Amino acid sequence: MLAVLIFFIVTITFFSPIFFENKSLKQDDITQFLGSSKALRDYREATGEEGLWANSMFSGMPAYLVHLQWSAEAISWLKRAGGLFLPHPVSSIFFSFLCYYILLLSFRVRPYLAIAGALAFGLSSFIIIGLGAGHNGRIGATAFMPLVLAGIHLAFSGKRLLGFGVTAAGLALHLRENHLQMTYYLLFIVAGYGLVRLIEAVQEKKLKEFGVALGMLVPAALLAAGTFFGQFWAITEYSKYTIRGKSDLVSTAKGAESTDGLSKDYAFSYSNGISEPLTLIIPNILGGSSANFLVQNENSDTYKALVQSGDNETANQLAQYSSAYWGDQRLSAPYYAGAIIVFLFVVGIMFADRKWVWWLVPLAVLSIALSWGKNFSSFNFFMFDYFPGYNKFRSVTFALIIILIAMPLLGFLGLEKFMQQSMDKKSKIKLGIAFALTGGLCFFLWATGGTGDFTRDVEKDLPIWFLNALKSDRQGLLQDDAFRSFMFILSIAILMYFEIWKKITPIAFYAFLGIMVLADTIVVDKRHFTKDNYQRKYDVGFEINESDQEILKDKSYYRVYNLQDIQNPFGEARTSYFHNSLSGYHGAKMRRYQDLYDSCIFSETVNVINGLRSGNFDFKNIGVLNMLDTKYFLFGPAKNNYLPNPYSNGNAWFVYAVEKVNNANEELDRTGKIDTKTTAVINDSGFTGKVNTDSSATIILTEHNPNWLKYESNSSSGGVAVFSEIYYPKGWSARIDGVEAPILRANYVLRALEIPSGKHVIEFTFAPKAYFIGNKITMASSWAVLLVLLGTIGYSLKKE
């Protein structure tokens, strides 16, 4: 109860503006999410139903990874109750404390020590920085990883029934956060643990006990997986059609790799430099965050040098190069574990049981190697090419979560062992080695200032006087943090060397250790999580302007294309907040849509912008943008910055000619060259070849919602109608007058139907089995997990 109270107090204190100033977190990714999901949230509020298709971005895509609520109410209730009804996502920090505390207890670390270890894990900057960025799913998934490990360890430590319940609940809570990259890293940790326990079982001839424990965990994992069954089915099904799946093109545009998964350049765009993991012990060893500009500090040498230059224009230009960070990444913030934790990790290597060392140390090494990404290409490219599923993930620096879980665990196992034995000569030598490796490194860097040149490659040609100032500031940041870490390590080493807990009350030692851990981590966290991370409550950051208001007067069904950032058209969700957008913000957009952008949309966009600048542009010549029903363009300043397009093809139209092609390359190439109003490109053996010959034929959209569209057609000859809706084969069905009709793919990304002559009612319905069947399994499994957890806890308490 004391631990829970401490975790609760630390949580509300760290996030005090939320609880005492009625503010909310300002998270860039969540702001984008609010824009992307606005239409889906409005539909749910208005109808009580789930919108399964997101019309508001990328001209339409499945809503699985945008905003979709699955029937896992039992797990949601468990999270709310277990998190003491703290608001989301702050509750993830509380769960980080609580779950890691349970993990340490399961390994028989005494409770008061476990409190300090839990605080260290929950306040690691990996978690705090992730929360500030809006990576709520990643941090939520991270928070429950220790609970899964605790359940597994309980099962192998004789408490099989309790281990069964805790594993099932922990894994269900983890999977609910829907961040499969963290699940992937969790599998590495679990596999390492299983291997160590298997070797132990073979050596001690206890394979039967190993099998019984494993036999309890397999159904627990399956039960937890059932709570995620619908989501996993939908995501797995959809993934094949996204940029994480294999391209249909023989060679993709702009030299992208035609592989099953992300391209290497994209996957490893964020890779740690070789020395970057040293931020685990010295956060500013590479200057700290790339968002920290030295010019903002009037006491910095950089600021003084720019002021003394006397050239305001030059100073303003150089200011953009004044980032304190001088590592390899374009954008970065240091993942700091805590100097005390790194020291204790080495103590754990010296004192903890060998089986835990053989489990956790190789995992720590693997974690660092994975985080190096392209900077350790011989290993990581092999993983990318041959390890199942690894090529689906990017931001490989997230792999450091493995070492961030491993270090406090091994560290406090080592400290627990150290406190159980007397201080003899051998123990003193081991403690001295641990101090020399960690404190010695910090002392050396403080005394020498390091051996780096404190510059980046892009800075080599900057003026010498400016570079000297940059180097001075960056070296100062390194030395200050090296000394800071050294003092924290020294203080704990002294307490351990003199066995202070034997000379004073043990509770005083535990309290001091906890306070030191808090001081070590929170000060660094506050560098990256400041008052600027908060905003007025419910301020989503999207202000409607005059152009939006004018466009919204049009009550028909159409799309808007934002041209304000041609270099990053897929990096904004503001347009999606108000309109159905051609662009959007999402890491799993459909691959064919990305192909279309690379091959056709981008070039047409350039033509539109050049035409607007010259004041003479013919919208008839942008066939791809017209087929996507781009009725309005946004450009320039916020006021009166829209332009209507009178030549958009509309919601649907009959074509007078069809070009049949043989493969995806021909399909994409011809789509960019045809007149999309009159001609369609089809690569489908099911097409019969009949086209429309009636110039007065009509087809109009009469009703629509995210899951259903209704059209009425009238044609004396019948033929092929193209619909300005994105083709997705898993869940969409079409009916003409109630009779199912096959959906053709036209113009690389759109839907088409062969429609008979006469008047007809055409309906498209999105009813994916992954949702409607998977959701039932998800709901049933969720309640089963909750009942299992409560039952096993109750039985274990009764047995105790």
Secondary structure, 3 states (H helix, E strand, C coil): CHHHHHHHHHHHHHCHHHHHCCEEECCHHHHHHHHHHHHHHHHHHHHCCCCCEECCCCCCEECCCCCCCCCCHHHHHHHHHHCCCCCCCCHHHHHHHHHHHHHHHHCCCCHHHHHHHHHHHHCCHHHHHHHHHCCHHHHHHHHHHHHHHHHHHHHHCCCHHHHHHHHHHHHHHHHHCCCHHHHHHHHHHHHHHHHHHHHHHHHCCCHHHHHHHHHHHHHHHHHHHHCCHHHHHHHHHHHCCECCCECCCCCCHHHCCCCECCCHHHHCCCCCCCCHHHHHCCCCCCCCCCCCEHHHCCCCHHHHHHHHHCCHHHHHHHHCCCECCCCCCCCCCCCCCCHHHHHHHHHHHHHCCHHHHHHHHHHHHHHHHHHHHHHHHHHHHHHHHHCCCHHHCCCHHHHHHHHHHHHHHHHHHHHHHHHHCCCCHHHHHHHHHHHHHHHHHHHHHHHHCCCCCCCCHHHCCCCHHHHHHHHHHHHHHHHHHHHHHHHHHHHHHHHHHCCHHHHCCHHHHHHHHHHHHHHHHHHHHHHHCCHHHEEECCCCCCCCCHHHHHHHCCCCCCEEEECCCCCCCCECCHHHHHCCECCCECCCCEHHHHHHHHHHHHHHHHHHHHHHHHCCCCHHHCHHHHHCCEEEEECCCCCCCEEECCCCCCCEEECCEEEECCCHHHHHHHHCCCCCCCEEEECCCCCCCCCCCCCCCEEEEEEEECCEEEEEEEECCCEEEEEEEECCCCCEEEEECCEEECCEEECCCEEEEEECCEEEEEEEEECCHHHHCHHHHHHHHHHHHHHHHHHHHHHHHHHC
